[in-house]
Amino acid sequence: MKKVLLTTTALVMTAGVAAAEVSLSGTAGVSSTKVGAAAARMTSGVDLNMAVSATASNGMTMSATVDLGEGELIDYNDDFAVDAQYVSNTADANQAVGSSAAPAITLGYNGVTVVVDAGGVDDLYDDAQHDDVSVAMTVGGFATTVTMDTDASTGHGSYSVGYTVGDLTATLTGSTDPDTTTAGGVTTDNSGSKIALAYAMGDLSLNASTDDGGDDKSTHTAGFSYVMDAITVSYTMKNASEEGWKDYDTKISYSAGAISASYATDEEGVSKVIAEYDMGGGATLFASSKTTKGTNNFQTLGMNFKF
């Protein structure tokens, strides 16, 4: 009888495993990095992502990703920082600092995608905010996403609606933050909305946006990107309310074969240089630096291996 039960249990477990898919991916790297006035130091680390997915009988898909890591990896082309790879989540103010990060669960059914990730869902309007749930769908050509913070004390959320007609794409994003702050007798609404337009004309792309900023200063941007064979030039200028069009971002990129490089600068004198060499097989050599008006903020040289 025991043998029959054990055999039956094994068959059930095997069937469950066969119905799901498991995949591993990640990045391992080593580098020499200098941050600010500190001396350069060697860093090494690995970021491992385990993804599991399954499909129910009714067609609903379910997936989850577990992020594991050790040591430190270098964010050399975005934030220019040393990123610790231990598992933690402090993005949600309602979650204890140092507590384990809950994995994101993604559900898909009939064109609707739901992501549940406490404190880990990026707000669509405000980079400083994080939500718990997002719902995405396409209705009548409109790509719509809504995020929500389920904590009763905040009730924060955001939305995005995009529509494409030919080469023109229009996107509306906004915050549904119900909170207000009062200082000096003045009450400020923390919600806001932004309209962005993008138009592609062959090698030339144009973009513009306007952001009301809630009760804060409104901002407007206009820019372009132009591709000339291996070289791409982009420029964006910004007009903050009552400050004029004095802010700008400019970037020149080069990509040919295994080599890519870029140089970017802005009105504050912040310069960013990035160079990469694809060695094949998932290995990449990289070097980058960030300086502010001639003062070194960040320098790194290293190699990453993606698997």
N, C-alpha and C positions, 0 to 999 in steps of 0.2 A: 504493500500500500504506500509506504514511504517513497519507494522508487517511482511509483506512478505519479505521486504528487510532485516530486522533484522534476520529473520529466515534463509534466504539464506546465509547471512554473517556468522552466527553462524555455519552452516553446512560446509562451506568452511574452516573456522578456525579449526573446529573439525577434518576435513579430513586431514588438514595439520599437526595437532598435532599427529594424529594416524599414519601418515606415517613416523614419526621420533621417535627416541629413546632417552630418557634422563636418565642419571644415575649420582649418586652422590657418591663420595668416598673421603677419606681424612685421616688425622691423627690429634689427639689431644694429648697434653702431658704436663707434669709438671716435674720439676727437680730442683735440687740444683747444681749449676755449679760454678766452680772457674777457672778463666782464668788468667794465669800468677801470678803476685804478688797481684792482686786485691782480695778483700774479696769475699767469696762465696755468691751467691745471688740466690733467688728463681726465676724461670722463668716458664711461662705457655703460651701456644699458640695453635692455630688450623690452619691447612692447609686444605682448602676445594677445591675439584676439581669437577666441573660440566662438564660432557661430553655429547655432543649432536651428533647424527649421523642420516643419512638418506641415502636412496638408490634411485637413479633416475631410470626412466623407461628404460634407455639404459644400466643399470647395473653399472653405475658409483656410487661409494660410496663417501660420504662427511661426515667429522666429524670435530669437534672443541672442545677444552677444555678450560674452563675458570678457572683460578687459583685465589682463594680468600683466604685471611688469616688475622689473627689478632694475636698480641702478638709475642712470640718467641718460636721456637722449637730448640732442640739440635741436631746438626749433630755429633753424638757420635762415629760413626764407619767409618768415611771417612775423612772429613776435620777437625774434632775436633774443632768445632766452634759453636757460638750462631747465629742462622739464624733468622733474622727478617722476619715476614710473611706478611708484607704489600705488596701491588701490585705495583711493579716498575720494570723498566728494564734499566739497565745502561750498559749492555753487548755490545751494539752497540754504537760505538763512535760517530755515526751520529745522535743519539737520545738524546734528552735533558735529563739531569739527573733528576730523580724524575717523569718523564712522565709515564703515564699508559702503562702497557705492553699490546701489541696487542695479541689476542689469536692466537694460531697456528691452521691453517686450513690444514686438510689432505684430499687429493683427491686420490682415487684409481680406476684404470680401466685397465682391461685386463692384470693384472700382474705388472702394473706400479704404483708406489706410489709417489705422489708429496706432499711435506710439505712446506707451506709458513708461515714463522714466522720471521718477520723483526728483525734482530739482535739476534735471539734466536736459530738459527740452529747451533749445535756444528760443528766446523771444524773437519774434519776427520784426519788431520795430526798435527795441531798445537792447543793445548788446549787454547792458549791465543787468538785465533781468533774465531769470530762468523760470520756466514753468514745469508742469508735471505731465500734461497730456497734450497731444496734438492730433488733429483730425484733418486729413487731406482728401480731396476728391476733385474731379473735373465734371462740371455741369454746363452743358451747352457751349463748350469751348472755353469756359472760364475755369482756370486752375485756381482752386480755393483751398486755403489752409487756415485753420484756427488753432490757437494754443490756449491752454487754461492752467492757472495755478489753483489747485483745489483747496488750498489752505483758506479756511473761512475768514481768517484775520486780514487777508490781502485781497482776494478775489480778482487778482490781476489776470490779464490775458492779452492776446494780440491776434491780428488777422492779416491775411494777404490774399489779394485777388488779382490774377494776371490774365491778360487776353492778348493773343497774337493775331494780327491781320497782315498777311504778306510778310514784308520785312520790318513791320512796326510792331513793337511789343510795349504794352502799357501795364504798369503794376501799381496797385494801391496797397499800401501797408499801413497799419495803425495799431495803437494801443487802446485797450479798454480798461485801463487802470482807473478805478473809481476813487482813488485816494487824492486828497488835496493837502497842500502844506500852507501854513500861514506864518508869515514873518513880517514884522513891522506893520501889522494891520493889513497886509496884502495877501490875498488867498490865491495860490497857484494851482492850476489844474495840471496833474501829471500825465494826462493822456495826450495823444498827438497823432498826426497822420502824415503820410508822405506819398506823393505821386511821382513815379519815375517813367521816363520814356526812352526807348532805345530803337534806333533805326539803322539798318545795315544797307550799305550801297556798295556791293562788291568788296574791295579791300578797305573801304572807309566805313567806319561805324560812328554814329553820333549818339550822344546821350545827354539827358537833361533831367533835373528833378527839382521838386519844391517840397519843403518840409515845414509845416506850421509850428512844430515844436511845442504843441500845447500852448500854454501861456508863456513859454520861454521864447527866446529869439527865433524867428523863422529864418531858414537858410535856403538858398537856391544854388544849384550847380549846373554847369554846362561843360561838355568836353567832347573829345574825339579820340579815336584809335585808328591808326593807318598802318597797313601791312605792306612792306616793300621787300619782297622775296624773304630773306632770312631775318630782316630787321622789322621790328614793330615799334612805332612811336605812339605814345598816348599822353594826353594832357587834359587835366580837369581843373577848372577854376570854381571857386565858391564865394558866394556873396552872403555874408551874415548880416542880419538886419541892422541898418544904420552904420555898418562898417565898410561897405563897398566891396568890390571884387578884388580883394587883396590877397586872398588865400589861393594857393594852387598846389597841384601835384603833377609832376612830370616824370615820365619813365621811358627808357630806351632798352629794348630787349633784342637779343640775338640768339638764334637757334639754328644750328646746321649740323646734321649728323649726330654724333654723340656729345657735342659741346653746346652748352647754353649759358648765357650770361645776361645780366641786366644791371642797369644803374638807375636809381630813382632819387629825387630830391624834392623838397617843398619850400614854402616861404619862410619856414623857421630855421632853415639851414641844416635840416636833417638829411643826410645822404646814406643810401643803402646800396651796397654792391654785393651781388650774388653770382657765383660761378659754379657750374656743375659739369661733371664728365661721367657719362654713362659707360660703365665698364662691361655691361652685359651681365646676364644671369641674375639680375636684381641688385647688383652692386653699383653704388654711385659715390664718386669722390666729390666733395663739396668744400667750398671756402666762401665765407661771407664776412662783411663788416658793416657796422652802423656807427656813424659819427655825427656829432652835432656841432656845427661851426668849427670844425677841425679837431674837436675833442673826441677821442675814441670812447665809445660806449660799449662796443661788443665786437669781438673778433674770434673767428673759429676756423679750424681746418680739420677735416675728418672724413670718415667713410661710413656709409649706411648700407645695409644689406636687407632687402625686402624678400620675404618668403610667403 
